[in-house]
């Protein structure tokens, strides 16, 4: 065997071993449920609890009973990111889960074998999410960005440990047996950089230092300790020397322990103690190294914004615009908005400029050519908007001609792999952006308006479920298994529906069974409010991809706010797209809110003739009235040809003195039951007020065309103008040209994203702002029509 063949064989064996390890880890990262004993402080003892390990969320939840997980919230939730699992040395059944924020769970299994089973599964989930958070620090610390912009530091309410937890920490129980204990990034927030000379400065360092915010001189009690006397007083040099000495001592200890041999039974206990000391020292050093890496990585983020970027003054904004290149954005720290100028240079020439000069000027390469971020006003829609041309998307059909492309792509994928960062072939693209796809869900604005015109909470909830179930057939065609464009960060889409062209809901046949009374609704004080449904959407994040959109009807005081993170996964012969996020419809007249979500979409038979189905369980709630609904989108059974089935039940508020319902019996507060298909006929049956039955055929409902401004009047960052060359190439069947234009857009975004990530520059989101829990519509002024 020649050396080349031997080397190739070694690589194959190594790759096979890596794949086997990955497969074993994936098997461990599955949802786990079971009954364990949990130590409670109330009775100072163990009680049975139903524990759930969620590998997707990276949490451990526990309920009082198994049945409670379907009807109530968990009694407690523990985040496994940077958590450690420590089996007890005294009890072969007990183990402790220590979270990064100081919380802990003390659990006990039935026997030692079951304990090891739970410990292995929880450790696998903890290590997976810890590595994921470490590789993506911006995702792990998304809640910290708000506090950094305001110049404050987040305070963790659960930052203090209980005496028992402190005691266990003192005895070293926080170290994992795997030797890979990690520290939460939140713990790094308390570290302050004390050496201003190492901060990023421009070419003229004297001028730069003058613009920085001076740190207060630390007192003697806060001074950095001198670990290594006689060396440099620089804290970083002290830490490097300290770690060097620790590594030398740890290596000496490891060598001494490894050279020891067990020659008599009397030394067995001593040798076990030595092995424990060796593992503890290695875990400690590994933990400290990770802390140092996090400190170095996020040192700039932990300082004040003004110490990192020289923001232009408000008075000199116009002067700075003339000096900024045409493809760069200027960020304002106060509002999070940005300004942009013309477009004459390529992105490649941007990198030739000094990065320090960009950071000092508060600018970065624009992700969209000639992006207009100066004015945050909404575009004028009713005057310029025109009815959208009804363009029917063609079915994907058989992919036999492109099968080699799909097979090559599938060979690079793994089961359960996230497809967010995977570049998919052009021929599966739909000729619209995701931002526009959500707008098409409002194809029946008459049903949407009818929600606010119900005479009582029951009628309004029924009207809401009707609108919700009839929205999907227009937004997502079941036979068109194509993928919309992935929006570029900063991309936006605007459209509207004039209500004057919408028929009265009372005259619509499917809604005749619902009692509505527009006169019963509280009247608005301003009768001149626009009678137009407006839609505004923006891509607020790229990694992870997050889309935010806002729907509003001022005349009815109806407002819908939503942000969605589309998470796609590869599942062998199908692809699933889960819509994570938060959606709230507010009725200003009624002082009511309707909370709901979107179902998961599945693309089936991706190697033959792809098709789409929905499958999920969605809960709709109105906290103010107590009404709720449960909607189940059924996937195709294995031994059945029934497709696109959906069932729903609407419930009235449960009386406080109502007795428990036996399992299998119909609840007493059931109002309406729905069954049918979301792309065909929906059957409604009402159980209150005499009981009625009616049906809705979604294919006979009139689709109201949205009004969109022509492309020549749109801004450069609006979806249709941004993707117009890709769309035209797809319509003409020129896949090569579409791929080239698509690659140009994506490459420009990558350059901008890479620059902003390197210099910790946040993207100036235009129409939405992060309030700590969700993306909220900023409500800018409406642009004045120059005509």
Phi, psi and omega in degrees: 000125181287165182296324181295317178293323179294321178293320178294321178296321178296320178296320179295319179295319179296318179295321178296322178293320178296318179295322178294320178294319178296321179294319178296319179294320179295326177292326178288332183271059174241158181298132184232130178228147178175173183262129177228162173269128180244135178284126180243143180281343183293311182256000182054048180192187182265141175224151181288134176222149177268114185256142181229125174258113182261106183288335180287315180275342181071042183225161170243121179246153175220143180239162178291320178220165180295323182293336185288340183290343179271338187240348183218169179281158179294150178292332179197150180227133180237124179282131184267358178294125183062025179267158177235146180245121187238108174293145180282139176279338184270328183237124183286355181252343188263151172205159185235135174254116181256116179278165183289335181272005178102346177287157179207158176235128178254109188240163180216131179266179182289323179207181183293325180294316179293324177299315180295326177298312179294320181297316180296318182291318180291321178297321180298317179293318180296316180294322180297312182286331177292317177295322180294318179291327180288323179284338179232075183296334180290331177286320183291337185239033182295331179283344181278342184295327179295317181290328180290322179294326182271357178080017179246170180242134178296139175248124181276119182295337182253037185280344182266141180267151174286161180304323180294323179291322179295322179294318179294326177293323181294333180268010175080019182280354179281354181270131179284151180293341179279350179075023182233046179292139183237161181242138181295144177298335180297333180292343182277350183298333184281352183276131179245133175289132183251354181252103183287337184293340180270356178291155182291123180234159181279192180298324178262095186291329181294318178293322181296316182296328180293334181270351180281156176277121182288138176278148177291142181293130182289145178285174181297326181289334181264000183295150181292129182291146178270103180281327186237088181300147179090351180261198180289149179274356179293127181303322181293319177295324177297316180295318179298317179294321179298315179294326177297316179293321179297320179296320179297315181294319180295319179296321178295319179296316180299318181295321180292320181292318181296327181282344180287147179231151179269108183253344181212155180300334182293336183269357184297311180297320178295319181295322177297321178295322178295318178297321177295320178295321179297313180296322180295317180294320178295317179295321179297313180296320178297319179296316180294323177297320179293323176299316180295321178295318179294323179296316179296319184291325187246022180296320180291323181292332183279348179272174179292150179301324183290345178272356183251320186230136178272095184286140178290144178290156181295325182290328182260022183295317182294325179292321182291331181297322182291339181266348182275141179297160188292337184253021180245154179251146179250122187262140175249122186288336184288317185256344184077010181261176182217169177232154183217155177240197190305199181209101180228339184252157179275163180293328180300324180287342179295320184291341180288338177286156178294130180294328178297323180295322177295311182298319180295331180270355180072031182237165178204160181300135181286135177287346181232134182299128177057038183295135180258101179243006183289312181262128178260017180282149178286145178289153177287119184259306188301324183287322185259340186291143178235152178304137183290139177291129181287094179257117181274124177287133180282152179289150179290324178065203180286141181253031184299321182290331181256018186295326180295328178291317180293319180295322177296322178292318181294331179294341180263357184258158176236157182297128181084005183288140178284127183265011184297320184263008181270132177276114183269155181297155187286331187292346179266005183282140173270151188273049175198158179273162176300327179299321178284331179299317178294330177294327181290344175295343180260042181286347178239075181295338178295320177291326178294316180294328184294341179299317184284348186260008175289144186281342179215167181303327180295314180295324180290322178292322177297317179297323179295315180296324177297313179296319182297315183287334181268000184276335190282331184293334179272326181279332183220106177285135185290333182266356181254092181269058179251161184253126176293167177297140170285117184297146172281144179300133185092350178292145181221162177215135182227139174202177181204165176228107176294127183287339180299334180269001182266133178292155177294134180298334182292337181267358180281125184303317183295340184258012183292339183278351180257127180283119179235148180212103181291329179289339180286339181289146176302139183279150177277149179285326181257110181279353181265015180293145182299136178260054184224133173277120180251146181232127179228123180230149180210143173274108188266347180209148180256316175230104358285155180288117182233128178248132177240137176218157186224130178240135184214140172232096187299324184296331179257000183054046176253134184215126178241125179238134185210144166225136189228134171250108180278111182250112183257144181225145176271127184232044177085260180266009180213167178229132179251142178235109181264132181263099178265141179153203184217132180227130183223128172256125181248132174253104185296322179298319187267348185057047181234151176231138178242115181261131181204179181217175179255146182284166177281137178256143181235132171259111185262160174052055186287349178261350181241263177240098184296146174213166189242141170218160178252144180205113180182171175242118186244133178251131178247126183228150172234098184299330184287321182261340182087356178284148181212165179214148178237118182246129180240119173265114186271132173277167183293124177293162182292318183251043180205155178253014180283121183244153169059032179283147179217144175223149183210153176222136179250133184239141172278167178301136180283131179296147183294328182263013181290139179280164182293143181269134177294147180294131180098341180274151179288135179293149182286340183261019178289129183256306185222143174238135184237142175211156180144209181234135185289345178250014182218249186250135178245127181257125179249137176226121183260136184253000180241162177054054176091336179076125179222159175230139175205164182226156178231124173262107186295336181285343178264351178290140181284128178270119179277121182287132179288153179260123182232142177291150177300156184298324182291346177256003180272159177282159184299333183270001178283147194304308188292323177287323181294319184258016188297323181289324176293317180296315180297322179292322178292321180294327178275356179082012180269088183290329181294316178294320178298320179295319180296314180294322178295320180294325178298316179295315182292322180293321177297320178294322180297318179297315179295317181295320180295318180294315182292325178292323181292326184253011176055045179259119179286149178282135181282090178296139195265310188253352182228160178219146182273123182258012180105334179233334183202169176270122184249140179295132185279339180057067177284172178289152177278133181296145180275131179287118183296338179282000000 
